[in-house]
């Protein structure tokens, strides 16, 4: 194309100015991530450091300008003077904040050497994160962004498997079994194998199988030590479980990734197709990847190595879900040529909060060095309060919440974070008593409610008639006279003939059923056949309405006239709201696609949907990951609770607990309140607790000690706890900053309470030894353990000890064969 030199020069100058303006709001490190086009990149993104913005603008850069911005380019299409005028006008609007998106013509003018949108894969860990990223990209680029894959690991694998799973022996309409579906199938298998489910809990077996899959261990690869009967049982069940899943044309969540990896390994042509397509890959929260996810990503990226992983090793808190922190720590070993970029500027918290978080996490050894800083104000000191018991702890929290409300804060700006859900009971009672609205995250999830699982089972079966788990759920729901004995007969016939259960149903006349039962089965089969004929003709909403009406499912609750029935009807209506939303906005309107989306929904994804109601959020620290609140209360800051006593046995687990503390601290924007108690009911008994070591790791100058002079409220009358009334001089030992050193608090407690509550002298085999909370001990029968509680006094002192393989044991100190470990 021949263009006047002056026109081209002006175009190039304008394009460069627009380029600089687009990325001008990024800090230098964010810009470095954006411009690190090709090759492996490790972005170590501290809490609140704007990693999502960096990822979005990296995608934008790849699409508009390619891996690297080139100044001296010539537009691909004919250039007019009016185009330059539009560029000038758009630049002014962008810099004034008036332009929020790129018009199609601006994209045409800027986009030279840009990457094809379908070549970009961005993987997130939650649906919420994926939706946020997709929304922001759509706001900038419009519908073009839909050609990019921005989704979770599971969603990406579902899409790949729906298209290419055939070589593995499944059809693309496979069902996705949720946790309850898996458990139903496992219980049936345990029953068939004569496994005592009271001795070998199916949930425990389910957990072991999940671990196998996260490690990419197929049944044939599972290695069993000769003496471990439980592992042998798990391996046997695993083999049958996989066989039954395949018979049902079904996958569980762990299968989604494991089978995608297997598909790539066994079918090079399929792998080559996706490697060619996804030349630019980004992964968020890389520190949370397990082995299967690690292999999936690195297999896809192996050809072009344009892999940018974003994460923070200091926020790796999902070891119990098989996340492997070594994946991020070893990235430079996997890719020696990798660029490492640290995002350390925080946009969320005050500097004082960041100083506290930096101080705590610095005690971990297995981490990459980084230090958060901010241009935000220094902020208010952290408030620490040592309560007398859990009632006093809750009373303090309510008092501070009411103060914040009086100062103009909203309750939904406040969060109470706990180490475990078990800590919420007393807090909930005090919330009700104080009349403060609260929202407990982690109740019965919407998609786990009976009526929702029932209607989903109908839809799952219609999408995949080989799904026996869903069929067995709906066969007598609502009641239609097909009982357990009939179902057992159908299953036996199915196994004998080696046919799916639904095929056995179709052959009901061969089952020898009584006339009444046979009629019920015939009506049920006719009903299902009518639904099957409607699947391709109706929308998901219309199909769901048909099922609710024709089965009488809705009618059964309309007749009940009870609050529970009304609640179930409301939930069904909310489900129809979901189907309507899908029908209206889905890119690929199909029942299989809808069920895939539903299967990928998580509990926290619905948190923001309820934000209109002003309520304090109460949740575990794990659940708070990725969220932020103006005011954060950390309760239960005691040894044995946080860090959890299980972490006392292994340094790596203690480091994960410390990372969890770092995550909890960095949720706060304005202020943090830290609360521990002298004693609380724990593990079914009252324990005297040492303050958490994490409190000791926060520099004293960052904290203010809250005092209630001479005040220890009696909570027995309200909550059934033990009355505590002490008049301790809380001012004794104050530092110049007005804060009691945590070690000094412990010393004061020993002097005030006397020997017998925090430390005791054994009278039996351990005579002459002092045992304290948190001490490691050795028991002749149960091995190593940790003291987590005491009870009684004098010669009748009892110790509660946590043993890794035995659980909690209570022993009488004067008789226990204990030895204190140094």
Protein Blocks (a to p, Z undefined) as FASTA:
>chain_A
ZZdfklmmmmmmmmmmmmmmmmmmpcfklmmmmmmmgdcddddddehklpmmmmmmmmmm
mmmnojbdcfbacdfbdcdfklmmmmmmmmmmmmnomambdcfklmmmmmghiacfklpc
cddfbfklmmmmmmmmmmmnommlmmpccddfklmmmmmmmmmmmmnopafkbccddfkl
mmmmmmmmmmmnopafklmgfklmmmmmmmmmmnopafklpccdfklmklmmmmmmmmmm
mmmmmmnopacfklmmmmmmmmmmmmmmlmmmmmmmmmcccdehkllpcfklmmmmmmmm
mmnopacddddfklccklmnopafklmmmmmmmmmmbccdddfbdfkbcfklmmmmmmmm
mmpmbbcddddddfbdfbjaddddddfblmlmmmmmmmmmmmmmmnopafklpccddfbf
klmmmmmmmmmmnopacddehiacfklgfklmmmmmmmmmmmmmmlmklmmmmmmccceh
iafklmmmmmmmmmmnopafklmmmmmmmnopafklmmmmmmmmmmmmmmmmmmmmpcfk
lmmmmmmmmnommmmmmmnopaklmmmmmmmmmmmmmmmmmmmmombgcfklmmmmmmmp
cfklmmmmmmmpgcdddddfklmgoiacfbdcdehiaghjaccfklmmpmklmmmmmmmm
mmmmmmpfkbccddddfbdceehiacdddddfklmmpcfklpccdddehiacdfklmnop
acddddddfkgopafkopacfklmmmmmmmmnoghjlpccdfblmgoiacdehiacddfk
lopaddfbdedehjlbccddddfklopadddfklpccdddZZ
